[in-house]
């Protein structure tokens, strides 16, 4: 029906009722059989959640709607209403992006406590040396916060450019670019090749697919144990 912030706004405006009572408290529980209404419209849960992996191109906004009229991920996928991206990729960053209507699991995947790993392939100006790699694997102070240690693999180094794979479990704004800029290397291109168990593989830029049963099972391991029990009843 709505992304998390939009849902909060609907509740704050008094537009949500459960069993005829206006909901005022965020996080109010809803049990099977409860009647949920939004602005007078009965809301039914989907028979099953949808999970799509998109290879987002650079130059696309990671939202379902953009007030500035820019191209969004919603322009690239076809699926049921209520889909939303899990986390964000910068406008100029490409790669693996999960879209779903399973808000509960999405919240768990984004929670820092669970540390879902993300791997990025970065094309850099200049050669990455051993000291640079060591600093990345030890963690870097980036202004107001310290980036956690990263896993680093140099894929190629030729001429005045380097290709590097970096794996982190955080997701701060422009973090990968800031890490390399801190070391004096400009990022020429950046692609997220993996989000948790989801890998781009041969998925072409701008294309999407449903995740496999094995991938879904791997994602489910991040769901809270109490949430798994609730869903199974």
C-alpha positions, -999 to +999 in steps of 0.1 A: +000+000+000+028+024+009+064+027+018+073+030+055+075+068+057+043+071+036+026+047+059+036+068+089+022+099+073-011+081+066-013+070+103-004+105+115-032+120+094-057+096+110-064+079+077-059+043+090-085+023+108-082-012+123-115-029+131-132+005+128-108+023+152-085+050+140-049+040+146-027+066+163+003+046+173+031+036+149+039-001+149+004-011+160+000-049+155-025-064+130-036-100+133-050-123+106-087-115+103-085-079+113-102-053+091-077-026+079-089+005+061-069+033+046-089+064+037-121+043+037-106+016+014-102-020+027-067-032+024-060-068+017-025-084+020-011-099-012-014-137-014+024-138-015+051-112-014+070-103-046+108-101-047+125-086-078+162-081-085+169-052-108+202-042-124+197-005-120+214+017-146+233+048-136+212+079-141+181+064-125+167+075-092+161+048-065+125+058-058+091+049-072+083+085-079+105+116-085+090+151-081+117+164-105+104+141-132+136+121-135+136+084-146+130+061-116+133+024-109+095+023-112+099+030-149+120-002-153+100-029-135+065-044-139+050-059-108+021-056-084+014-023-066+032-016-034+067-025-046+095-004-032+133-005-033+152-020-004+177+007+004+192+031-021+218+032-049+231+066-057+218+083-089+252+077-106+257+041-092+245+010-111+238-025-100+219-049-078+187-035-063+160-055-046+124-044-049+097-060-028+063-054-011+076-073+020+082-044+043+090-065+073+119-083+056+131-051+040+134-035+074+155-064+087+178-064+056+185-027+061+191-028+099+228-022+107+226-050+134+223-077+107+251-064+086+240-076+051+271-075+029+272-056-003+299-059-030+307-031-054+330-031-084+347+003-087+367+017-117+392+041-102+416+068-115+451+058-105+467+027-091+456+014-057+487+005-037+492-019-007+489+010+018+456+020+003+443-016+006+455-018+042+437+014+052+405+002+036+407-031+055+413-013+088+385+012+084+386+049+075+375+080+093+352+099+069+343+131+086+314+125+110+317+087+111+343+059+108+337+034+080+339-002+092+367-024+078+361-034+042+371-065+022+391-055-009+402-073-040+422-057-068+407-071-101+430-053-125+455-024-127+466-011-160+477+023-172+464+049-149+433+030-138+423+003-113+394-021-111+386-030-075+359-051-057+350-038-023+326-055+002+310-036+031+281-042+054+272-006+058+252+016+034+259+053+042+254+080+016+281+077-012+302+057+012+323+038-014+330+070-034+340+088-002+363+060+009+383+061-024+382+099-026+397+100+009+426+080-005+430+103-035+413+081-061+384+094-081+357+068-088+350+067-126+322+041-124+306+021-096+284-010-098+269-030-070+274-066-080+259-083-049+234-075-022+235-102+005+228-135-014+216-117-045+242-115-074+238-097-107+253-126-126+244-121-163+214-098-156+217-070-182+216-033-173+180-021-169+166-057-167+150-074-137+141-109-126+123-127-098+147-141-073+151-178-070+137-201-042+173-205-030+179-168-029+146-162-011+155-188+015+188-171+021+171-137+025+146-152+050+175-160+073+177-123+081+141-122+093+136-119+131+129-153+147+097-139+163+085-126+129+091-161+113+069-176+140+042-150+134+042-156+096+040-194+100+008-193+122 
